[in-house]
Amino acid sequence: MTRFAMRSVLVLPSAIALTAGILAAPAAAAGVADGPRASAAALPSCTHFTDIKVSKGVVRYPSVGANTKDIKCKLQLGDHNWGVVALQQWLRFCNDAKQVEVDGIYGPVTRDVILWLQASKGIPADGVYGPQTMEILGKAVYQGNTRVGCSA
């Protein structure tokens, strides 16, 4: 076998493997992989809040758009919007997270509280608010702009 043929035999399989890895990476990054993180990654971002009626008033849920009732969304580190305000109100007033400032910024403190609550309730702890996390949180109840209590 010539030197050129020998080099081709060694280089070609490496190039094919590298190309396959590069092509597979975007699929995993897009949330195609298995597991709860993949499904949360595929969710749209919560950008506002939606009022949903409960027996004593309304609960302001993070949502995709204002008053859309589309509450299947996510919030994560770096988000800054009204959906984060609704989440931070829940955390501060109904989940004993007095260290959380209600400022609409999903920063390290908000993420760490979410991580702790996820781990303490036995759901995958990734620090991202999504449908599973929504289920475990107490929620602030309002009548007009007055907080009147919490609901499960």
C-alpha positions in Angstrom: 0.0 0.0 0.0 1.4 3.4 -0.9 1.8 6.2 1.7 -1.1 8.2 0.1 -3.4 5.2 0.3 -2.4 4.5 3.9 -3.0 8.1 4.9 -6.5 8.0 3.2 -7.4 4.8 5.1 -6.5 6.5 8.4 -7.9 10.0 7.7 -11.2 9.2 6.0 -12.9 7.4 9.0 -11.9 10.2 11.3 -13.4 12.8 9.0 -16.6 10.9 8.7 -16.9 10.5 12.5 -16.2 14.2 13.0 -18.8 15.2 10.5 -21.4 12.9 12.1 -20.7 14.5 15.5 -21.1 18.0 14.1 -24.3 17.1 12.4 -25.7 15.4 15.5 -24.9 18.3 17.9 -27.6 20.7 16.7 -30.3 18.1 17.2 -29.4 17.6 20.8 -29.1 21.4 21.4 -32.6 21.8 19.9 -34.2 19.6 22.6 -34.4 16.4 20.6 -32.6 14.5 23.3 -34.6 12.4 25.9 -35.4 13.6 29.4 -37.1 16.4 31.3 -34.5 19.0 30.3 -35.2 18.4 26.7 -38.9 19.0 27.1 -38.3 22.2 29.1 -35.9 23.3 26.4 -38.6 23.0 23.8 -41.0 25.2 25.7 -41.5 28.9 24.7 -40.4 31.5 27.1 -42.9 33.1 29.5 -43.0 36.8 28.6 -45.9 38.1 30.7 -48.6 36.8 33.1 -52.2 35.6 32.8 -54.9 36.0 35.5 -56.7 32.7 36.2 -59.7 32.7 38.5 -59.6 30.7 41.7 -62.2 30.6 44.6 -60.8 33.6 46.5 -59.7 35.8 43.5 -57.1 35.4 40.7 -53.7 33.8 40.4 -51.2 35.5 38.1 -49.4 32.8 36.2 -46.3 33.3 34.1 -47.5 33.0 30.5 -46.7 33.3 26.8 -48.0 36.8 26.2 -50.4 38.9 28.3 -53.6 37.2 29.3 -53.2 34.4 26.7 -53.9 31.6 29.2 -50.9 29.8 27.6 -49.1 28.9 30.9 -47.0 26.0 29.5 -43.8 28.0 29.2 -40.4 28.4 30.9 -38.4 31.0 32.7 -34.6 30.8 33.2 -31.5 32.7 34.3 -31.3 36.0 32.4 -35.0 36.5 31.7 -36.4 39.9 32.6 -40.1 40.4 32.2 -43.6 40.4 33.8 -43.6 36.6 34.0 -40.6 36.7 36.3 -42.5 39.2 38.5 -45.4 36.8 38.9 -43.0 33.9 39.7 -41.0 36.0 42.2 -44.3 37.0 44.0 -45.1 33.3 44.4 -41.6 32.6 45.7 -41.5 35.5 48.1 -45.0 35.5 49.5 -46.1 31.8 49.3 -42.9 29.7 49.3 -40.9 31.3 52.2 -38.2 32.7 49.9 -37.8 36.1 51.6 -34.4 36.6 49.9 -36.1 36.9 46.5 -36.5 40.5 45.4 -39.6 41.1 43.2 -37.7 43.0 40.5 -38.6 41.0 37.3 -35.0 39.8 36.8 -34.4 36.0 36.9 -31.0 36.2 38.4 -28.9 33.9 40.5 -31.0 34.2 43.7 -34.3 33.3 41.9 -32.5 30.4 40.1 -31.0 29.1 43.4 -34.4 29.2 45.1 -36.0 27.3 42.2 -33.1 24.8 42.3 -33.6 24.3 46.1 -37.4 23.9 45.7 -37.1 21.5 42.8 -34.6 19.3 44.8 -36.6 19.4 48.0 -39.8 18.3 46.1 -38.1 15.5 44.2 -38.3 16.8 40.7 -35.3 17.3 38.3 -33.3 20.2 39.7 -32.1 22.4 36.8 -33.0 25.9 38.1 -35.5 26.5 35.2 -39.2 27.3 35.9 -41.5 25.1 33.8 -44.7 23.1 34.1 -43.3 20.6 36.6 -42.0 23.4 38.8 -45.3 25.3 38.5 -47.1 22.3 40.1 -45.0 22.3 43.2 -45.2 26.0 44.0 -47.6 27.9 46.2 -49.2 30.7 44.2 -50.2 34.2 45.3 -53.9 35.0 45.1 -55.0 38.6 44.3 -58.3 40.6 44.5 -57.5 43.5 42.2 -53.9 44.5 43.2 -54.2 43.3 46.8 -52.7 40.0 47.7 -55.2 38.1 49.8 -53.4 34.7 50.3 -51.9 31.7 48.6 -53.2 28.6 46.9 -51.5 25.3 46.2 
